[in-house]
Amino acid sequence: MARREETTRMCALTRTERPVAELIRFVLGPDNVLVPDTEARAEGRGVWISLSREAVEEAVRRKVFARGLKAEVSLPDDLPGLTGLRLEQRFLAALNMARKAGQLTLGATKVRGLIEAGDLVALITATDAAPDGRGKMAGALRALHHAAAEDGIEGFSVPHFELLSSEQMGLALGLENVIHAALTRGAAAQAAVEKARRLALYTARPTEEHTDRDAVDAVALPEEHDERREIHG
């Protein structure tokens, strides 16, 4: 059976084939109310839309869902907002599973140590983190990517996600606040990375402090945050 990322479907809005990882499925729930099927597991006919809030908004405006489902469709008051909320919930649930599996590390000192050792698969920063703390983590991650490049390691990429507030993550994990976190190797952590990427694609808000590799595209960190000399000097 083909892996999820190798499977493609047609976006009902753009009429182009895209990987399932870049799409989101919608189905009819009770009373013909349209709901996002974020895990693409619901039975019955579904409609696939490109994974972005703008695409969902445009699909609502152009009445794409009724045509695609060939049925009368009742739309929630804020389908784009509901879709984003469902993606947030899936990400937070995956973070909680990673923590229970021992694959989520919290706290600035511990996270910084993992970055310096290269023992993480993703960096997570709260959207309301202090600028200096954010800059230090971003600089450390940039240094890690530079070191990998200098060592000739091709394809090395640790994404940096800034998606939710410290309160949102803290509530989901049963803690007061979560500012800095790192996902380490393991199946639960990889599942959390996938959920984070989907949320980042949908919101088009991958990160505020660029670190050579962010949640969606590679971009350069501003020069003032480059801490390579401190890490590897």
C-alpha positions in Angstrom: 0.0 0.0 0.0 1.3 3.5 -0.9 2.4 5.7 2.0 0.3 8.7 2.8 2.8 11.2 1.4 3.0 9.3 -2.0 -0.8 9.4 -2.5 -2.3 12.2 -4.6 -5.8 13.6 -4.9 -7.3 16.4 -7.0 -8.1 19.7 -5.3 -11.7 20.5 -6.1 -10.9 24.2 -6.2 -7.9 24.4 -8.4 -8.5 21.1 -10.3 -4.8 20.1 -9.8 -3.4 16.9 -8.5 -1.5 17.3 -5.2 0.0 15.0 -2.5 -2.5 14.2 0.3 -0.1 15.9 2.7 -0.9 19.2 1.0 -4.6 18.8 1.0 -7.5 18.5 3.5 -10.6 16.5 3.1 -14.2 17.6 3.8 -17.2 15.3 4.3 -20.9 15.6 5.2 -21.7 15.1 8.8 -25.2 14.9 10.5 -27.9 17.0 8.9 -25.7 17.5 5.8 -23.4 19.9 7.7 -19.9 20.0 6.1 -17.1 19.1 8.4 -13.3 18.9 8.0 -12.1 15.3 8.0 -8.5 16.2 9.1 -7.4 12.6 9.3 -9.0 11.6 6.0 -10.6 8.6 7.6 -14.4 9.3 7.4 -16.4 7.0 5.2 -18.3 8.2 2.2 -17.7 10.8 -0.5 -15.3 13.6 0.3 -14.0 16.7 -1.3 -10.3 17.6 -1.2 -9.1 21.2 -1.0 -5.6 22.6 -0.9 -4.3 22.9 2.6 -4.6 26.7 3.2 -7.1 28.9 4.9 -7.3 31.1 1.7 -8.2 28.0 -0.4 -11.0 27.0 2.0 -12.3 30.5 2.0 -12.3 30.6 -1.8 -14.0 27.2 -1.9 -16.8 28.5 0.3 -17.2 31.6 -1.9 -17.3 29.6 -5.1 -19.7 26.9 -3.7 -17.2 24.2 -4.5 -18.3 21.8 -1.8 -21.9 21.3 -3.0 -20.7 20.7 -6.6 -18.0 18.3 -5.4 -20.3 16.3 -3.1 -23.3 16.5 -5.5 -25.6 17.2 -2.6 -27.1 20.0 -0.6 -24.6 21.2 1.8 -25.0 23.2 5.0 -21.9 25.2 5.9 -20.8 26.1 9.4 -20.7 29.8 10.2 -16.9 29.8 10.0 -15.7 26.8 8.1 -12.1 28.2 7.7 -11.9 28.9 11.4 -13.3 25.5 12.3 -10.8 23.8 10.0 -7.9 25.7 11.7 -9.2 24.7 15.1 -9.4 21.0 14.2 -5.8 21.1 12.9 -4.7 22.8 16.1 -6.4 20.2 18.2 -4.7 17.4 16.2 -1.3 19.0 16.7 -1.8 19.5 20.4 -3.0 15.9 20.8 0.1 14.7 19.0 2.3 16.8 21.2 0.7 15.2 24.2 1.3 11.7 22.8 4.9 12.6 22.2 5.3 13.8 25.7 3.8 10.5 27.1 6.2 8.6 24.9 9.2 10.5 26.2 9.8 12.2 22.9 9.1 15.8 23.9 11.6 17.9 25.9 10.6 21.2 27.6 12.5 24.1 28.9 15.0 26.5 27.4 18.2 24.9 28.9 17.3 21.3 27.9 16.1 22.3 24.4 19.2 24.4 23.8 21.3 21.3 24.7 19.4 19.2 22.3 19.9 21.7 19.5 23.7 21.9 20.1 23.9 18.1 20.1 21.7 17.8 17.0 19.4 15.4 18.9 16.0 16.8 17.9 13.6 16.4 14.9 11.8 19.7 15.4 12.0 22.9 17.5 8.8 24.4 18.8 8.6 28.0 20.1 5.5 29.7 21.6 4.2 32.6 19.5 4.4 34.8 22.6 8.0 33.8 23.5 10.3 36.7 24.5 12.3 38.0 21.5 15.7 37.3 23.2 14.8 33.7 24.0 13.4 33.1 20.6 16.5 34.6 19.0 18.8 32.4 20.9 17.0 29.2 19.9 16.7 30.4 16.3 20.4 31.2 16.2 21.3 27.8 17.7 19.2 26.0 15.1 20.8 28.0 12.3 24.2 27.0 13.6 23.2 23.4 13.6 22.2 23.6 10.0 25.4 25.3 9.0 27.4 22.7 10.8 25.5 19.9 8.9 26.1 21.7 5.6 29.8 22.1 6.4 30.0 18.4 7.2 28.5 17.6 3.8 25.3 16.1 5.3 22.7 16.4 2.5 19.0 16.8 3.2 19.5 17.6 6.9 16.6 19.8 8.1 15.1 20.4 11.5 11.9 22.5 11.2 11.1 25.3 13.6 7.4 25.8 14.4 5.8 28.9 15.9 2.1 28.1 15.8 0.5 28.4 19.2 0.8 30.4 22.3 2.4 29.2 25.5 -1.0 29.1 27.2 -2.5 26.9 24.4 0.4 24.4 24.6 0.5 24.5 28.4 -3.2 23.7 28.7 -2.9 20.8 26.3 0.0 19.4 28.1 -1.3 20.0 31.6 1.3 22.6 32.4 1.2 26.3 33.3 3.1 27.5 30.2 5.2 26.0 27.4 7.6 28.4 25.8 10.4 26.2 24.3 10.1 22.6 23.3 11.9 20.0 21.2 10.7 16.8 19.6 13.2 14.0 19.7 13.4 10.8 17.6 10.5 8.4 17.7 7.2 7.6 16.0 5.1 9.8 18.2 7.4 12.7 17.6 7.3 12.2 13.8 3.5 12.2 14.0 3.6 15.5 15.9 5.9 16.9 13.2 3.4 15.9 10.5 0.5 17.6 12.4 2.6 20.7 12.9 3.5 20.9 9.2 -0.1 20.7 8.3 -1.1 23.4 10.7 1.8 25.6 9.4 0.7 25.1 5.8 -2.9 26.0 6.6 -2.1 29.1 8.5 0.8 30.1 6.3 2.6 31.1 9.5 5.6 28.8 9.8 7.8 30.8 12.0 8.7 34.4 12.9 12.5 33.9 13.5 14.0 32.2 10.5 16.5 29.5 11.1 17.7 28.3 7.7 14.9 25.7 7.8 11.4 26.6 8.9 8.2 24.7 8.9 7.5 25.1 5.2 10.4 26.6 3.3 14.0 27.3 3.8 14.8 30.9 4.5 17.8 32.7 6.0 18.0 33.9 9.6 18.7 37.7 10.0 22.4 38.4 10.5 21.9 39.8 14.0 20.7 36.4 15.2 23.5 34.3 13.8 25.2 32.6 16.8 27.5 30.2 15.0 30.6 31.4 16.8 29.0 30.9 20.2 27.9 27.4 19.4 30.7 26.0 17.3 33.5 28.6 17.9 
